[in-house]
Amino acid sequence: MYNILIGGAAGQGIDTTVTILEKLLKKSGYYVFSNRDVMSRVRGGHNFSLIRFGTSEIMSHSDKLDGIIALNDETVLLHKDKLNQEGFILCDSSLQTNDTHMIKLDMDKKAKELGNIRVAGSIAIGAILKLFGENLEHVQTVFRESIKDTYFEINIKAVTMGFESVEKRFEHEDGTYKDWMLISGNKSLALGAVAAGLKFYSAYPMSPSTTIMEYLAHISAKVDIVVEQAEDEIAAINMAIGASFAGARAMTGTSGGGFCLKVEALGLAGIAEIPLVAVDVQRPGPATGLPTRTEQSDLKFVISAAQGEFPRMVIALRNHSDAFYQTARAFYIAEKYQIPVIILSDQYLADSTATVKPFDLTKVEKYSQTELELYANNLKDDENYLRYKFTDDGVSPRLIPGNPNHFVSADSDEHDEKGWITESAEMRIKMMDKRMKKLDNLREELLEPEFIGNPDCETLLIGWGSTYGAISEAIQILNNLNTVKYGALLFGDVYPLPKNRLIEKAAIANRIVNVEQNANGQLGSLIREVTGIQCTNSILKYDGRQISGEEIVNEIVNL
């Protein structure tokens, strides 16, 4: 397994280089995982991306480097201490920094000779392929897919030039992932929504959620959906609620700051019992915080967002495959129980790219089915339709507006079974009880957290969302130490909190450690509130950078 870093300033073409290189490595058969670390600025600063690749599945990034592609001196100075002894630093001859690991090439000079300074990145790509024992078999195909025809030939020349400029350092390994998908977390989420029958998406651009809207807009004509860039966050969620009320499966997406503005309308969906899927791609707050960094600090916020009480579900996406299947399931849950379902992702998962097994659409077929048409077809013309009818499970019959024989109402005020406004104390209690009753059946179909590691674990790690990969790798490393038995529970469904497996494993473990990307251990606090189970230790990271498996191992060993 190899790990390389490509670093430089914003505007130097890092993302284009990474995108092309990861595609080439995947076509060569490798499993690829890459993540981005970018500053909130258009030019300058220090940005870098990590590409980790190998012949087995990779779940997270690593801090240990086999190679660095440095587009400026700052990249060398910041990252050289993470380089393995046999690693290399590929850079342009113009860099002032000197290091024994450096391979200096006249990339900028050769790019100018070819007629375009921007093809220096392609020279670097060619050199990387050679250093890792690859060939140029897939270069033409990938470049044809990735760049404009005008620049195709010059880039092919640049790659060949780079390939011929260095000698092989590492041996090629045969991987079996050539036919798998290479996809980002946000694209996977978007495709999950489409698979579930999404018909309307509204959002206001806010990093790191914007690429959901961009991708859905790009494919909207092919999949027959409407994508609306709203004038603000409030308009975006109200548009989605309106579309859902009219019978379309609808979703809105944002980051934490935008979710703040959506909160009142979230309550409208709750009391009006209108299905809604809302995505919060987390970044560090409060306020603007760190716009292009990652965190898991919105959990408690979204669980209690909006005044008053109403049923909701919160799902945290754990990896790229999970993003597809859980998003599709979110629509099913929202419509079945007529509640808001909040999807929590974060910048790390949203912007990272991973190799995943092609999605199995048979697994989401039931999520694309709707009961609206079935109920409407069976309703008699003279039947007394009660939109908020009291039922055993709390779910009332739902029609969409436009039925010629039945009036469909909705209101943000408290209402009776017909949907008429009321201030009756007795009706208020009955209607609140009806809505909250939905949680009884919802709890029955919660997905228990995934358990990994030794079944007889003495130390139990607990995590949620995108820490899935790092914790999984840490458990594998820790159990190989043969000192203590380690296991982990990794939550996807977080609210309502599934408790059965947690209670079972907590009874076995001597020590329970919650691993989270926030300052207060929000999942640990929720677990204590719901179950009374107390975490004995916490590993918390909240500097805007994703925790790695190596970091978790070091923290656990030093507890």
N, C-alpha and C positions, 0 to 999 in steps of 0.2 A: 504494500500500500504506500502511495506517495502523496506528498502534500507540497503544493507550491503557492507562492504568494506573488501577486502582481500589484505593484504599488507606484503611486505618483500623485500628481496634482489633478484636481478636477479639470477637465478639458483636454487631457492628454490621451484620450481614447481607451482608457482602461476597460470600460464595460464592453466595448466592441471586441477588444482582444480576448477578453474572458469568454464572451458568448461564443465566439468562433472556436476557441481552443477547447471548451468543454464539449462542444458538438463533435469535434474531431476525436477526442478521447472516447466519447461514448460510442461512436461508430467503429472504433477500434476494438470494442468489446468490453471496455472498462465500466464499472459502476462509478458514477461521478456525483460528488456533492460539492457545491460551491456556495459561498456566502459573501455578501458585500458589506464593507464598512466604509460609509461615505459621510462627508461633512455636509452641512446645510449651506452650500454655496455653489454657484455655477462654475467659477474658476478658482484655481489656487487651492491652498490647504493640502491636507494629506488624505488621500483615499486609497483603499486597497481591497483586493478580493482574494479569497483563498479558494483554491481548487484542490480537492482531495479525491484521489481516484485509485481504484484497485480492482481485484478480481473477486471480492466478496462485498456484501452489502455494507454501506456506510451510513450511519445515522446522524452524524454530527461533524463539526469541524474539529481540527486539532491545532494545538499551539506549536507543535514540532514541525519544522520545515526541512524539506529536501532541496528546495530551490527557491530563489527569489529573482523575479524579473523587476529590476529597479529602473524606473523612468526618471528618477532624480536622486540626488545625494541623500535627501531626508529619508527615503525608503530604506536605504542601506543602514543608516545610523539607528533607525527605530527598530529594525527587525533582525539585524544580523546575529544578535545573541540567541535567537530561537533556531538558528540554522544547525542542522546536524553536522558532525565532523566531516562527513564525505559530501556535504551539500555544496551548492554553487550559487553564485550571484551573477546573473546575466545582466549586463548593462551597456550603455553606450560609452565609447572611449572618452567622451567629453566630461564624464563625471570626475570630480576632484578626489573623492574618497578612494582610498586604496585598502584592499583586503586580500588575504591569500586565497580566498574562495572565489574571487572575481574572474569572470570571463568577459573581457571588454571587446566589444565589436563596434565597428564604425557604422552603426545602424542609421543614424541621422544622415551621415554623409552619403551612404549608399542609397538611401531613400531619395535624397535630393538628386542624385545621379539618375535615378529611375524617373524622376520628374514630379514626385509628390512626397513631401515630407511625412504625410500621414501614413504611408505604407511602412514606416519603421516598425509599427506593431506587428505587421505581417512577417517582417524579417525575424522578429523575436519569436513568433509562432513557429516558423520553420526551424529555428535553432532549438526550441523546446522539444519539438517532435524528434529531432535527431538525438538530443541528449538522453531521451527516455527510450531510445531504441525503436521508435515508430518509423513508418514510411509515409510517403505522400499519396497513398492510394485514395484517400477520401477528400483530399484538399479541394479538387475542382468541384465536387458535389456540394460541399459545405459552403464554399465561397459563392457558388452560384445562387445558393439559397439565402445568403446573408448580406450580399452587397449589390449595388446597382451594376448593370451590365457594363456601363461606361468605365468602371474601375476594376473590372474582373481581371483582365490580362496583366495589368501592372501589379496587382496583388499576388497573382500566381508567380510572377517573376520574383517578387520580394520574398515569398515563402521559400522558393527554391534557393534563392541566394542565402537566406538564413540557414537553411538545411545543410548547405555545402560549407558553411563557415565554421562548424564545430565538429567535434568527435563524440561518439556515443559514450555515455557515462553509466547508464542503467540498462538492464535487459527488459525487453518487452515481455509482458505476461499475457497469456490468453484468457480473456474474460468471456462471459456468456451473456452479456447484457446489451448486445448490439441492437436487438429488436425491442427493447424496452423503451419507455418514454422518458424524455428529459423535460422537466416542467417545474415552474416556480410555484410557490405556495399560493399566491394570489390567482394564478391561472387555473390551478387545480380547484380552488374554491369556486371560481366562476363557472368552470365546466360542471361541477357538482350541482350548481344551481340550474344550469341549462338542462342537465339530465333529469332533474326533478320537475321540469315543466315551467321554469321561470318565463314570465311574459313581460315583466316590467321591472326595470332597475333605475333608481334615481339616486343621485349623489351629488355632493359638492366636492371638488378636488381637495384632498387633504392627505398628505404623506402619513403613513405608508400604504394607504388604502387605494390611492388613485389608479393604480394599474389594474384593479378589478374593473373599474369603469372603462378604462382605455381598451382592455381586452374584450369586454362585452360589446362595446361599441364597434370594435373591429369585426366581430363575427355576427353582429346583430342581424344583418340582412340574410345570412345563411341559416340562422336558427330561428328567425321570425320573432324577435323580441324588440321591445322599445327601450331605448336607453336615453335617459333625460339628465343632462347636466343642469341641476337646479341653481337658482340664484343664491341660495344659502342652505344651511343644514336643516333649518326648520321646514322650509319648503320641500326639501328632499324627502323627509320622512312622511310629511302629510300627503305628498303625491303618492308614495308607496301605499299608505293606508287607504287612500281613495281608490287606487287601482285594485287593491285587494277587496275592498267593499264591493267593487263592481264585478268581482269574480275572477280577476287575473292573479296568478301567483306572482307576488311582488317582493322585492328585497331592496333595502337601502344599506349603504356602507359608508364608513367614516373611520376616524381615529378617535381617541379619547376626548379631545377638545371639541370635536364636532358632535360626539355623542352627548356631551353636556347640553348642547342646544336642542337635541332631539327629545330630551327627557319628558317634557310635558306631553308631547304627542305620543310618546310611548305609553303613558297613562291612558290616553284616549283609546289606543288599541286595546288596552287591558279592560277598561270598563265597557267599551262598545263590543268587545269580544270579536274583534276583527283579526284574522290571522296575519302575522307579520314576521318576516325574518330580517333582523338588523345585525350588521357586521361591525364589530369594533376591532380594528387592527391596531393593537396597542403600541404606544411609544411613551417615553418618559414624560411625565408632567411634574408639577401642575402647570397650567397655562401653556405657553408654547413649549416649555421644557427643552427636550432634545429632539427636534423634528425628524431626524433621520436615524435615530437609534432605537434600541429595543428595551422592553420592560414588560412586567406582568403585574402592573399596579392598579388595574381597573376592575379586578374581580369583585371586590366588595361594593364598588360603585354600581356596577351594572346589576348586581343582585338586588339592590335596594333603590335603583333609579326610579324617579317619579314619586310624587306624594301619594300617600294612601297605600293600600295593599291590594294586590291582584296576582293571580298565578302567572308564572313565566318559567322559561327554561333557559339555562345557560350552558352552552357547549364550548369547550376549549379544544381547539384543533391541535393535534400532537405532532403530525408530520404531513408530508405531501399527499400520501394516499388517504390519510384520515380526512384531509381537507376536502377531498372529493366526496367521499361516502357520507361523512357527517353533515356536510352542507345539504346534500340531497335529503338526508333524514330530517334535517331541521324544517324543511317545508312540510313534510308529512306530519310532524309533531304539531307545527303551528296550525295547520288546517284541521287536523283531527280533534284538537282540544280548543281551537279558536283562541289562541294565546300568542303573545309575542315570544319568539325564540331568538335569543341573542347569541351570536357566534363570536367567540373571542379568538383572535389570532394575534400576531405581533410582527414587528418589522423583521425579525430574524427569519421566521417562517415565510412571511410574505415575499421577501426579496431573494431568499435563497433558492437554489435550483438543485433538484435531485433526480436521480434515475429511479423510476417507479415501474412496477409491473403494469401493463396496459389495463385500464379500468374495466371491470366486469359489469356491464350494464344490467345483467340479470339480477345483480344484487340490489339495484335501485329501482327496479320496475315497479314494485309496490309503492314506492315513494312518489311516483308520478301519477298515481291514481287519485281521483277526487270523488267525494261522495255527493258533491253539489248536484250534479245532473240526476243521479239516482233518486235523491229526495224530491227534487222538483218534478220528476216524471211520475212519482207515486202520489203526489199531493192532489187531492180532489179540489175542484174549482170552488165548491161551497164549504170547504173545510175552514174552520177558524184557525188562521195561522198566527201563532205566538212566537215572535222572534226570540224572546228570552224566556221560553217556557221552562218551568221547573221540571227537572228530570233527575233520575236516580244517579247519573254520573256527572251531572252539572253541565253537560254539553247540550245546548239547545239546537233545534232544527234551523238550518241556515239556508236562506234563499238569497239570490242576488237581485238587485233592483231591476225593474223592467217587466216583472211578471204581471200580466194583465188582470189577474184575479186576486192578487195578494199584495198588500202594501208592506214594503220592507223598511223598517225604521232603524235608526241608530242615534245615540245621543251621548254627549259627554257628561250630562247630569245623571244622577241616579234615576232609575226608571222601573216600571213594572214589567210584567211578562209581554205586554204588547209593545213595549218600548216607549211608553208615555212617561213624561217626567213626573216624579213623585217625591214628596218629603215625608212620607209615612215611615215612622220608626220601625214598624213591623215589617214593611216591605224592604226596607234597607237591610235588615238583618237577614231576611230570606234570600235576597239577591246576592249579598256578600257570601253567604254560606254556599249558594249555588255555584258561584264562580270558584271559590276556593276548593270545592268538592272535586274539581277536575284533577287536583294534585294526587288524589288517592289512586286513580288508575295510572296517571303519569309515572308515579313512583314504581309501579309494577313493571314498566318497560324501560327503566333506566339501565344503562350499560355499566356494569361494574368496572372498576379500574383494572387495567391489565397488570397482572403480576409477572415479574421476571426474577430470575435468580434462584437461590436455594429455597425449597419449600419449607425447610426448618430454620429459616433465617433468625439469626440472633440480633442483627441490626437491620432495621427496616427503613428504607428511604421512601419518602413520599414526594411526588411531584405532579405537575399538571401542565398541559399544553406543550409548548415547544421544548421544554427541558427533557422531553421524552428521550431524545437521542443521546444527549450527554449523560443522563442518568443510566441509560441502558449500557453504554460503553463503560461507565464507571463500575457498574455491578460486575461486568465481565472481568475487568482488571482486578477488582477487589477479591473476587472469589478465586482467582488464580494465585493469590498470595497465600492461600491455605492457612489463614490465621483465624478468621472469624467467618461465620456463614452470613452472607449478605443477600437481601432481597429488596424489591422495590414495588410499590404500587403507583401506577401512572394513570392519573385521572383524565378522562375526556369529558364525560358528563360531570359537571361540578355543582349544578343547582337545578332541582333538588339534589342533595348529596346522596349518592348510593353508599350504603353503609355495611352491607353484609360481609364483603371480602375484607374491608378495613377492620371490622371488629374481629374477624377470624385471625388475621395476621398480626394485629396488635396484641392479641392474647399470647402469641408465641414469642414475640420479639422482646429482648431486654432493653433495646434502645430504639427510639423512633426519631428519625431526622427528616424534617421537611426541607426540601431544596427548592427555592423560589427566586424569581427575578424581581423582588420588591424588598422594601425595607422593613415591613412589619409582619412578614410571614402570614399572608392573608388566607391561604388555604389552611394552614395550621390553626389559625384562629377560627375558621369556619368549622373545621373538624371538632375542635374543642366545644364550640357552641352547640353543635348538633348531636355529638356522641358522648361528650365528656372525656374523650381520649386526649391526653396531653402529649405533645411532642417533647422529647427530652432535650433535643438540640435542634438548631436551625443553621442552614447554610444559605445565606441571603446575598444576592449580588444585585446592585442597583446603580451601576456606573454607566449604563446604557449599552454595555457590551455583553454578548451572550456567554454564559458560563460554559466551560468545556468539560469533557470527561476527566481530563488530567487535573483540572482545578478541583473537581469534586473529590477525586481520590486523595489529593493532598490534604484537603480539609478534613476528610473522614479519618485519615491516618493520624492527624494531629489533634483530633478531638480528645 
